[in-house]
Amino acid sequence: FNLQTLINHFYLFKKMLCDKKKFNIYLSSENNAQATELIVIAPDHHGLFSRISGLVASSGHDIVSAKIVTRSDGYAVDTFFIQSKDKKPLVEDYQRKRLLKTINKGLSGNFNIEKALNIKWKETPARFRVVKTPTRITFDNKSSDNFTILEVKCKNAPGVLYRITKTISSLGFQINTANIST
């Protein structure tokens, strides 16, 4: 992150604490951007990144990139750049409100991600669902002394990031840093 982004994160975190909230969700409102920035600050826990990814996907939006950081005080700052299905930023008020409502419900434990993603999958055209593409997974234990670098290349589909990260979490692994590109 650049310095201005870190300063923005600081103010979002400070506002969350002042408002005595458990978590903070921020959506950028820049109209000239190619994607909408979504920042979620919350106490880090196993599967948080996966949960947020699933909530975004179940709202019908695509994650075009993401970066996660866990602060030394145990809070996660998860930043996503998201687009609507027509590859545009979220500018319509109803889209933004629905996404915020879904994330709030999901982080509070009141949303069934699997059910919502199954509905999104059924809404995907059949011609896309039947296309089979190979998945490539590589592990790199040489580039870092402390972490394994995992690279996954696969077909994009509703909730694919959620399913990958949920699988990693279910195996007991912690995702320390993630860079996502679609």
C-alpha positions as a printed Julia matrix, in Angstrom:
182×3 Matrix{Float64}:
   0.0     0.0     0.0
   1.15    3.56   -0.6
   1.34    6.15    2.17
  -2.02    7.79    1.37
  -3.77    4.4     1.47
  -2.23    3.65    4.88
  -3.38    7.02    6.17
  -6.9     6.32    4.89
  -6.85    2.92    6.63
  -5.79    4.64    9.86
  -8.74    7.04    9.74
 -11.2     4.24    8.92
  -9.84    2.22   11.84
 -10.0     5.23   14.18
 -13.62    5.93   13.14
 -14.54    2.3    13.83
 -13.1     2.53   17.34
 -14.73    5.91   18.03
 -18.09    4.57   16.87
 -17.53    1.45   19.04
 -18.21   -0.84   16.1
 -17.0    -4.44   15.85
 -16.02   -3.9    12.23
 -16.0    -1.17    9.58
 -17.01   -1.44    5.93
 -16.06    1.27    3.46
 -17.07    1.59   -0.18
 -15.33    4.19   -2.34
 -17.56    6.58   -4.22
 -15.25    7.59   -7.06
 -17.27    7.68  -10.25
 -14.3     7.74  -12.62
 -12.68    4.55  -11.3
 -12.85    1.23  -13.15
 -13.77   -0.67   -9.97
 -15.18    0.12   -6.55
 -12.81   -0.15   -3.61
 -14.22   -2.13   -0.7
 -12.32   -2.03    2.59
 -13.32   -4.22    5.5
 -11.61   -3.77    8.86
 -12.45   -6.44   11.41
 -10.85   -8.57   14.1
  -8.93  -11.19   12.17
 -10.09  -14.77   12.52
  -9.71  -17.99   10.63
 -11.68  -17.74    7.36
 -12.41  -13.98    7.43
 -11.0   -13.34    3.95
 -12.94  -16.3     2.61
 -16.16  -15.11    4.23
 -15.86  -11.6     2.77
 -15.06  -13.03   -0.67
 -18.16  -15.2    -0.5
 -20.34  -12.3     0.61
 -19.16  -10.14   -2.3
 -19.74  -12.97   -4.79
 -23.14  -13.85   -3.35
 -24.13  -10.2    -3.86
 -23.51  -10.73   -7.57
 -20.24   -8.81   -7.91
 -16.82   -9.78   -9.21
 -13.6    -9.32   -7.29
 -10.99   -8.07   -9.75
  -8.21   -7.72   -7.18
  -7.71   -8.0    -3.45
  -5.05   -7.46   -0.85
  -5.19   -8.48    2.79
  -3.1    -7.39    5.72
  -3.29   -8.39    9.36
  -2.22   -5.65   11.75
  -0.06   -6.4    14.78
  -3.08   -5.71   17.03
  -5.04   -8.58   15.43
  -7.25   -6.56   13.09
  -7.46   -7.45    9.42
  -7.61   -4.79    6.73
  -9.01   -6.5     3.66
  -9.14   -4.42    0.49
 -11.06   -5.54   -2.56
 -11.63   -3.91   -5.92
 -14.99   -5.07   -7.19
 -17.12   -4.64  -10.27
 -20.69   -5.35  -11.26
 -21.35   -8.19  -13.69
 -21.13   -5.68  -16.55
 -17.51   -4.9   -15.54
 -18.27   -1.46  -14.09
 -17.87    0.06  -10.62
 -20.85    0.0    -8.26
 -22.45    3.38   -8.81
 -26.11    2.55   -8.29
 -27.26    3.24   -4.75
 -29.26   -0.01   -4.53
 -26.17   -2.08   -5.46
 -24.07   -0.42   -2.79
 -26.75   -0.7    -0.09
 -27.39   -4.38   -0.89
 -23.67   -5.17   -0.72
 -23.24   -3.35    2.6
 -26.31   -5.12    4.02
 -25.04   -8.53    2.89
 -21.56   -7.98    4.35
 -23.02   -6.7     7.63
 -25.3    -9.73    7.89
 -22.51  -12.1     6.9
 -19.94  -10.76    9.34
 -22.59  -10.96   12.06
 -23.18  -14.63   11.19
 -26.66  -14.12    9.73
 -26.17  -15.02    6.07
 -25.93  -18.37    4.28
 -23.13  -17.88    1.73
 -23.34  -21.4     0.3
 -27.07  -21.09   -0.43
 -26.63  -17.66   -2.05
 -23.71  -18.86   -4.21
 -25.67  -21.91   -5.37
 -28.4   -19.55   -6.57
 -25.79  -17.42   -8.39
 -24.32  -20.55  -10.01
 -27.75  -21.59  -11.3
 -28.18  -18.09  -12.76
 -24.95  -18.55  -14.74
 -25.67  -19.5   -18.37
 -25.48  -23.26  -18.95
 -23.02  -22.83  -21.83
 -20.55  -21.29  -19.36
 -21.13  -23.9   -16.64
 -20.33  -26.83  -18.95
 -16.99  -25.43  -20.17
 -14.17  -27.42  -18.59
 -10.8   -25.72  -18.15
  -7.75  -27.13  -16.44
  -6.84  -25.87  -12.99
  -3.15  -25.3   -12.25
  -1.87  -25.08   -8.68
   1.76  -24.42   -7.81
   3.45  -24.34   -4.42
   6.61  -22.33   -3.81
   8.53  -22.94   -0.59
  11.78  -21.38   -1.82
  10.84  -17.71   -2.26
  10.02  -17.17    1.42
  11.58  -18.48    4.61
   8.33  -18.17    6.55
   5.46  -18.84    4.15
   4.38  -21.08    1.3
   3.37  -19.2    -1.81
   0.37  -20.76   -3.48
  -0.64  -19.85   -7.02
  -3.97  -21.02   -8.39
  -5.0   -20.56  -12.0
  -8.52  -21.62  -12.83
 -11.74  -20.67  -14.59
 -13.48  -17.71  -13.01
 -16.96  -18.45  -11.72
 -19.3   -17.06   -9.07
 -17.62  -17.59   -5.71
 -14.42  -19.2    -7.0
 -12.23  -17.12   -4.67
 -14.51  -18.02   -1.77
 -14.28  -21.73   -2.57
 -10.48  -21.65   -2.9
  -9.96  -19.71    0.32
 -12.56  -21.75    2.21
 -10.75  -24.94    1.21
  -7.41  -23.53    2.35
  -8.94  -22.46    5.68
 -10.73  -25.79    6.17
  -7.36  -27.55    5.9
  -6.18  -25.52    8.88
  -3.96  -23.13    6.95
  -3.88  -19.4     7.6
  -3.85  -16.99    4.68
  -1.36  -14.35    5.73
  -1.21  -12.22    2.6
  -3.15  -12.54   -0.63
  -2.88  -10.87   -3.99
  -5.76  -11.65   -6.29
  -6.09  -10.91   -9.96
  -8.83  -12.01  -12.34
